[in-house]
C-alpha cells in the first residue's frame, strides 16, 4: 500500500545583485506617523518618574499634529498585576529623612494641625518635638523662612598662569607628579652642623604672650630692612663654596622644594650646575618672597585687579604683616643690648637699619657624596630663667575677611577655641605653614612663634591689630600638621640626583600651574637676562615689597 506524501515546493529566494537586504517588500497596512528632526524621541515605559512633567507636557508630541493612533490608554487591569520581590516585604521610607527617623502620629503635619486646633498652642513637652521643630522640618523654620540646603557652586575650573613663561627653546628633562614624590623618603637625617653664624638678634618681649582679645595690640610699621639675597649673591656662600659642600641653597628655597606637594600655585627655582657643584637660586623677582594667602582653601582668592582682596594684594599684605610682627614683638634697643653672633651681618650697609636677623650657615650629609650647605635664619632670641638662650622663628597668620574666606571669625573664637582657628588655618594655608615649619627645623630654632593678626576693619587692608600669640617646638609641630621630614629630605635628594646626571648648564624646576607635578627644564644661559631690564625695582620693593607702606 503506497503512501501519499505532500509535494515539496522549493521556496523562492530573492537575490539582490546591487546590495544587501530584500529586493521587494510586501504591502503591510501599518499606520504611518510623520516626524521632523526637531522631534524628541519618547520612551516606551519610564519607571523612574513618579509624576508627569507638567512644565513640558507635550515634549514628545510630533510637530505634524495628531498622533493619537500611537497613544496608550490605561485600562483597569491592576487586579492582574503583581510585583515579584524576592527580598520579602520591605518598608520604603521617603527620601531626605534623617537617620533614625520614626514616623508617628505626632510627626504627621496633618495631625499636628488637627491637634493644634483642639489643644491650642500648648504643644512641646507633651507632644514630642513641638510645633517649632516640626514646622522647621516640614515647612517654614523659626525665622519664617524655609530651610535651605547647602549650595554647591558648579564653578568652572580656573586655569592659573605659570610663574614663568615656558619658551620654545627650553628642553624638558623630567616630569614628576606628586604621588611619586610623596613616596620618596630619606630617613635618619641628622641635624645640620653650624659652619658660620652671622648677625645680631633682639630679645623677645614676653609681654606679647599675654595678648588676647581683651588686650589686643596695634600692629605698628617697623622701618627696618630685610635682605632676601639669593644663593649666588650671598658673600658667605661664595666663600664657603670654595672649600666645602657641593650643593648650595637658602632655607626658603629648600622649604619651597621640600613642601612642593602641598603647593597649588606655580613657583620656579633656577639651578646652576658647574662641574660637581649645584647652586639653587631664585630669579630676580619679588614674587618668590611673597607669602601666599588661602592657597590651599576650597575657594582661593581671585585675581581681581584693583581689589584689596585679590590674590596679589593679600600676598603683599601678609608679607608686610610678617615683617612688622616679627620685629614688633622684640625689644628693639641699642646695639649693645643685642645678642650678637660670631660674625656681623653680611648684608650690612652704611646708613641702613637692618631688621633683627641671625644667619646660620649649616651643612648636611645627604649621602652618595652629597654635602648640602644652606643659609638659615632666626628672628630673635629668648632668655630662659636658667640663663640659656633659645633661638626663635617668628611668623604671623593674618585674617582679612572671615566671611569672604569662609573661615572662623577670630574675634569670637580665638581665646575659647584656638585649636579650631589653627585647624582652619592649616586647611587654608597648608603649604605656607609647612614651609615655615621646615625653615624652623632647618635653622634649628628652639621655638616657632605664631602671631594672630587681623584687620581693624575687613575693608581696611592697612590697619591691623595683634589678637594673640602661640608657640610650638618645630619638630613637634611638624608631627601635629602631618609633615614628614623624611619625605621632605627624600624629595630634595631626588631632585639633586636628577640634576647631577645632567650636563653642566642652567636648569629650572617649576611647579605646574594647573597639575600636581613639577617639571624640570634645561634652559639657555641667558634665559632670564631680560628680567633685569624689565623689572627695574627699587631696593625697598625688592625687600619684602615694603613699598606698601607708602
Order of alpha helices (4+ residues) and beta strands (2+ residues): alpha-alpha-beta-alpha-beta-beta-beta-alpha-beta-alpha-beta-beta-alpha-beta-beta-beta-beta-beta-beta-alpha-alpha-alpha-alpha-beta-beta-alpha-alpha-beta-beta-alpha-alpha
